[in-house]
């Protein structure tokens, strides 16, 4: 029965796979709309990423602490993720990342502060 549940879409509710697919499908239009509203700011996100990378390079000079650099890692990662999403064509985008709302909301806040 377990094997059939994994294979059968009609039994997806038993494994949770159908629910996640349905939620991805229902969130996709909102996700794409949100991305579309940020696309014109892709160059600004790129500038932020480059500026942050420059700051990290300066911190890597001798007599600097690695703990300070660690604080920049999530920022670099999230800016990179946003840029990847913004630069990918809609038809090439997969399902929305699980944290897309948090990621794009953070991106908007950072964008407002940077401008």
PyMOL commands that set and color helices and strands:
alter all, ss='L'
color gray80, all
select helices_A, chain A and resi 2-7+9-15+17-59+66-87+90-92+100-114
alter helices_A, ss='H'
color red, helices_A
deselect
rebuild
show_as cartoon
